[in-house]
Amino acid sequence: MNLLHYRNYGRLWRVYGKSMIRYGSGRKIWNALRTELAYRLRTSDVRSSPFILFLEPLYYCNLDCPLCDRQVFPKARVNDAGRLSLELYDKILDEVGDYLFQCQIFGQGEPMLDWKLTKAIIDKSHKKRIFTLVSTNCTLITPKIAEEVVDCGLDHLVCAIDGISQKSYEIYRTGGKVDDALAGMRMILEQKKKQKSSMEIEWQYLVHKHNVHEVEAARKMADDLGIYIRFAPLRGMEWDKNLEDFWLAQGSPLGAEAKPVGEVMQPYPCYFLWRSLVLNSNGKLARCLIYQNVSQYANLAQQTVLSAYNHPSVQQARKLFRKSPAPDGTPPTPCAGCSYFARHHGAPVTNRSIPLAVLEPAAMNMPAAMKMPAAMNMKVEV
């Protein structure tokens, strides 16, 4: 039996175990148990609080990764992007901060584009005794940022670098230079050693057809650097056979497993709907971290966190995972066509673009469809 319904055991201790041991309390543990019970029972109206927060500091990015929702749905947030309001974050912490184990700080944007904002979020989280994780592409790291990242008390840093040569790296990390990314990671490692920090640094390597041949060399590099490297399959093309052919590292145990459209990929209920909140930088909650651009449903400036957590559309989405027949009515976007957290008892999974056709998804194996707006083409905020 998979007790936690969790597949990434490399992070199970490094993130989930440490967040519980370092920042746990009787109140948090009791709430998490109640929420976990609601998840297991597929309860639609949950009377406890979520215990994980996925938080997007800002929407803009210096790279154009082709499977990122910024590229797939370029019109989703053209007039509704933004930076997170710290006042809004204070409100969230006042309401549910006592129940949160983790604040995972990333989204569709690059957190280091505004390091001051990201650092403020880390500081506020720690005052509420919440474990903090930041994911960065590392291309914008400067010596000053590296020093402050380690010094600020951040618990876990993910360095997202998919390749060790420019040729393999730039196919997915469009617009980036692998030398900049590796140099940024090395600067942080040097500061960690210099400051004798306990911060965990994780090298995340998304495996696809065009970089799988560098996996062993990356593993050796990680060993030489003394850093934990996590290989994970590239996701996001499961609904499109042409994209699967272009991206999937077929025949590799590290590649994503291709399955026919409509076949269940994950037999468990969607944990985003129960265990977590997904907060976009514009102050809106999303039902899903994977499709956070097109699953927005509530503006937290206009309602409480817990009322949004049990929003009617969220309850309807939770009912999709009941063992009884699916509820009447149209499921909320994008749950009706989700190819990752499919209904485990047989509802067909549709093409990812069908329920979202009005958003005109871009061709994802082509160069980026959405650049950072000229007004946001700023220097890195340090």
VENJO-V88153 format. One record per pair of residues at least 4 apart in sequence whose C-alpha atoms are under 7 Angstrom apart, sorted by the first residue. I is the first residue (numbers start at 1). GAP is how many residues later the second one is. D is the distance in whole Angstrom. If there is no record, write none. Layout:
# VENJO-V88153
{{I	GAP	D} {I	GAP	D}}
This chain:
# VENJO-V88153
{{5	263	7} {8	4	7} {11	4	5} {12	4	5} {12	5	6} {13	4	4} {13	5	6} {14	4	6} {15	4	6} {16	4	6} {17	4	6} {18	4	6} {19	4	6} {19	5	7} {19	82	6} {19	83	6} {19	112	5} {20	4	5} {20	81	6} {23	78	7} {23	106	6} {23	107	6} {23	108	7} {24	4	6} {24	5	7} {24	77	7} {25	4	6} {26	4	6} {27	4	6} {27	72	7} {28	4	6} {28	70	7} {28	71	5} {28	72	7} {29	4	6} {30	4	6} {31	4	6} {31	17	6} {31	18	7} {31	68	7} {32	4	6} {32	19	6} {33	4	6} {34	4	6} {34	14	6} {35	4	6} {35	13	6} {35	14	7} {35	15	7} {35	239	7} {35	240	7} {36	4	6} {37	4	6} {38	4	6} {38	5	5} {38	8	6} {39	4	6} {39	235	6} {42	276	7} {42	279	7} {42	280	6} {44	271	5} {44	274	5} {44	275	6} {45	265	6} {45	270	6} {46	264	7} {49	50	7} {50	224	6} {50	225	5} {50	226	5} {50	227	7} {51	48	6} {51	49	4} {51	50	6} {51	224	6} {51	225	6} {52	48	6} {52	49	6} {52	50	5} {52	51	6} {52	223	6} {52	224	5} {52	225	6} {53	49	6} {53	50	5} {53	51	6} {53	223	6} {53	224	5} {53	225	6} {54	49	6} {54	50	5} {54	51	6} {54	223	6} {54	224	5} {54	225	6} {55	48	7} {55	49	6} {55	50	5} {55	51	6} {55	52	7} {55	223	6} {55	224	5} {55	225	6} {56	49	6} {56	50	5} {56	51	5} {56	223	6} {56	224	5} {56	225	5} {57	26	6} {57	27	5} {57	48	7} {57	49	7} {57	54	6} {57	61	6} {57	224	5} {58	24	6} {58	25	4} {58	26	6} {58	51	6} {58	53	7} {58	223	5} {59	22	6} {59	23	6} {59	24	7} {59	49	6} {59	50	4} {59	222	6} {60	49	5} {60	50	6} {60	312	6} {61	48	5} {61	49	5} {61	311	6} {62	310	7} {63	110	6} {63	111	6} {63	112	5} {63	113	6} {64	109	7} {64	110	5} {64	111	6} {64	304	5} {65	107	5} {65	108	5} {65	109	5} {66	5	6} {66	106	6} {66	298	5} {66	299	7} {66	301	7} {66	302	6} {67	4	7} {67	5	6} {67	169	6} {67	297	6} {68	4	6} {69	4	6} {69	222	7} {69	224	6} {70	4	5} {70	38	7} {70	300	7} {71	291	6} {71	297	6} {71	298	5} {71	299	6} {72	289	5} {72	290	5} {72	292	6} {73	286	6} {73	287	7} {73	288	5} {73	289	6} {74	287	7} {74	295	7} {74	296	6} {75	284	6} {76	217	6} {76	218	6} {76	283	6} {77	4	5} {77	216	7} {80	202	7} {81	200	7} {81	201	6} {82	199	6} {82	200	5} {83	198	5} {83	199	6} {84	197	4} {84	198	6} {84	199	6} {85	4	7} {86	4	6} {87	4	6} {88	4	6} {89	4	6} {90	4	6} {91	4	6} {92	4	6} {92	5	7} {92	213	7} {93	4	4} {95	210	7} {96	4	7} {97	31	6} {98	30	7} {100	30	6} {101	29	5} {101	30	6} {102	28	5} {102	29	5} {102	30	6} {103	27	7} {103	28	6} {103	29	5} {103	30	6} {104	28	6} {104	29	5} {104	30	6} {105	28	6} {105	29	5} {105	30	7} {106	5	6} {106	28	6} {106	29	6} {110	26	6} {111	4	6} {111	7	6} {111	25	6} {112	24	7} {112	28	6} {112	268	7} {113	267	5} {113	268	6} {114	4	6} {114	266	6} {114	267	5} {114	268	7} {115	4	6} {115	266	6} {115	267	5} {116	4	6} {116	265	6} {116	266	6} {117	4	6} {118	4	6} {119	4	6} {120	4	6} {121	4	6} {122	4	6} {122	10	6} {122	32	7} {123	4	6} {124	4	7} {125	4	6} {125	5	5} {126	4	5} {131	24	6} {132	22	6} {132	23	5} {132	24	6} {133	21	7} {133	22	6} {133	23	5} {133	24	6} {134	22	7} {134	23	5} {134	24	6} {135	22	6} {135	23	4} {135	24	6} {135	25	7} {136	22	6} {136	23	5} {136	24	6} {137	22	6} {137	23	5} {137	24	6} {137	44	7} {138	21	6} {138	43	5} {138	46	5} {138	47	6} {139	41	5} {139	42	4} {139	45	6} {141	4	6} {141	5	6} {141	43	5} {142	4	6} {142	42	7} {143	4	6} {143	44	7} {144	4	6} {145	4	6} {145	237	7} {146	4	6} {146	41	6} {146	42	5} {146	45	7} {147	4	6} {147	44	6} {148	4	6} {149	5	7} {150	4	7} {150	41	7} {150	42	6} {150	47	7} {150	49	7} {154	45	6} {155	44	5} {155	45	6} {156	43	6} {156	44	5} {156	45	6} {157	43	6} {157	44	5} {157	45	6} {158	43	6} {158	44	5} {158	45	6} {158	46	6} {159	26	7} {159	43	6} {159	44	5} {159	45	6} {160	43	6} {160	44	5} {160	45	6} {161	20	7} {161	42	7} {161	43	6} {161	44	6} {162	7	6} {162	43	5} {162	44	5} {162	45	7} {163	5	6} {163	6	5} {163	48	6} {163	51	7} {164	5	7} {164	14	7} {164	50	7} {164	54	7} {165	4	6} {165	13	7} {166	4	6} {166	11	6} {166	12	5} {167	4	7} {168	42	6} {168	43	5} {169	4	6} {169	9	6} {170	4	5} {170	5	7} {170	6	6} {177	4	7} {178	4	6} {179	4	6} {180	4	6} {181	4	6} {182	4	6} {183	4	6} {184	4	6} {185	4	6} {186	4	6} {187	4	6} {188	4	6} {189	4	6} {190	4	6} {191	4	6} {192	4	6} {192	5	5} {193	4	7} {201	26	7} {201	27	7} {202	25	7} {202	26	5} {202	27	6} {202	28	7} {203	25	6} {203	26	5} {203	27	6} {204	25	6} {204	26	5} {204	27	6} {205	25	6} {205	26	5} {205	27	6} {206	25	6} {206	26	5} {206	27	5} {206	28	5} {207	4	6} {207	5	6} {207	24	7} {207	25	6} {207	26	5} {207	27	6} {207	47	7} {207	48	6} {208	4	6} {208	25	7} {208	26	6} {208	39	5} {208	40	5} {208	41	5} {208	47	6} {209	38	5} {209	39	5} {209	40	4} {212	37	7} {214	4	6} {215	4	6} {216	4	6} {217	4	6} {218	4	6} {219	4	6} {219	10	7} {220	4	6} {221	4	6} {222	4	6} {222	5	5} {222	6	7} {222	7	6} {223	4	6} {232	22	7} {233	21	6} {233	22	5} {233	23	5} {234	22	6} {235	21	7} {237	6	6} {237	7	6} {238	6	7} {238	20	7} {238	101	7} {239	22	6} {239	100	7} {239	112	5} {239	113	6} {240	4	6} {241	4	6} {242	4	6} {243	4	6} {243	122	7} {244	4	5} {248	7	6} {248	8	6} {249	6	5} {250	5	6} {259	4	6} {261	88	6} {261	89	7} {262	86	5} {262	87	4} {262	88	6} {263	86	7} {264	78	6} {264	80	6} {265	75	6} {265	76	7} {265	77	7} {266	74	6} {266	75	6} {266	76	7} {267	77	5} {268	76	7} {269	52	6} {269	72	7} {270	71	6} {271	4	5} {272	4	5} {272	5	7} {272	15	7} {272	16	6} {273	14	6} {273	41	7} {273	45	7} {278	7	6} {278	8	5} {278	9	7} {278	10	7} {278	11	6} {279	4	7} {279	5	6} {279	6	5} {279	7	6} {280	4	5} {280	5	6} {280	6	7} {283	16	6} {283	17	6} {284	12	6} {284	13	7} {284	14	5} {284	15	4} {284	16	6} {285	11	6} {285	12	6} {285	13	5} {285	14	6} {286	6	5} {286	9	5} {286	10	4} {286	11	6} {287	5	7} {287	8	5} {287	9	7} {287	27	7} {288	4	5} {288	7	6} {291	4	6} {292	4	7} {294	40	7} {295	38	6} {295	39	6} {298	10	6} {299	4	7} {300	4	6} {300	5	7} {303	4	7} {303	5	7} {304	4	6} {305	4	6} {306	4	6} {307	4	6} {310	4	6} {310	5	6} {311	4	6} {312	4	6} {313	4	6} {313	19	6} {314	4	6} {315	4	6} {316	4	7} {316	15	7} {317	14	6} {317	15	6} {317	18	7} {319	7	7} {319	8	7} {320	6	5} {320	7	7} {320	23	6} {321	22	6} {331	4	6} {331	5	5} {332	4	7} {333	22	7} {334	4	6} {334	21	7} {337	12	5} {337	13	5} {337	14	6} {337	15	6} {337	18	7} {338	4	6} {338	11	6} {338	14	7} {339	10	6} {342	7	7} {343	4	6} {350	4	7} {353	4	5} {353	8	7} {362	7	6} {372	4	6} {372	5	6} {373	4	6}}
